[in-house]
């Protein structure tokens, strides 16, 4: 079943680059071993009291980035309280990057809640679950996000509703922007861009029928991978559609040049 929160991306395996700039197999195995070693720490982190979890979580996410060989650059001023952070969606790495900058509550598909172990960990990290295929559930989800913003939480969302390769990008859907309007909260667009060996790359894209495991392996194989995170000035508009358009234009720096 599909609905307003179940958009379809045209991106797939043909968007991915040739595997001609990969690190040696020994380094790939080392990266994966370190990443696997970090996973139990992430579970333990989810069990900590909220205050300790907020302090430690960015450090754990930074360790994940280092484990898979990603360097990152942050530009602009990250939000501190009560802002809706929005970006184009390319990869699972997007979430890791944003959490590495500072703790935030992500909006994610409701199916994640039912995943073994990961669903419970996501719940402990304050993920706000959204039923994208249930139109009737949308007002409740908007109200929940609005409440989180009013409480001072920084909420992160990918308004396209699905992943694109980065060379092209989807339209920001306006529904969640109503939560920011209801809460009187600023909307902060973020431009995400990935480079390998100094050139823009789609190698990290999590698109098509790819599994999470194959995507993680693809990232671990990349040589010289750098992630750029640029926080744009807050957007203003009188209605959710105008706010969505303004935020999308501001975040367009995440789209790779053709």
RAURZI-V220040 format. One line per field, one symbol per residue. psi: psi as a letter, one per 40 degrees, with the letter a starting at -180 (. if undefined). A space follows every 50 residues. Layout:
BEGIN
psi=???
END
This chain:
BEGIN
psi=hiadffihheiadeeiiigefiiiddddddddddddddddddddddeiid dddddddddddddddddefhiihhiihiidifihhiiihdiddddddddd dihihihiiddddehhddddddddefhhhhgeegddeddddddddddddd eeihhhigedeiiieddiiihhheddddddddefiihhihhhihihfeii iedehgiaeiidddddddddeihfhhhhhhhiiiiiieiddddddddddd eeeehii.
END
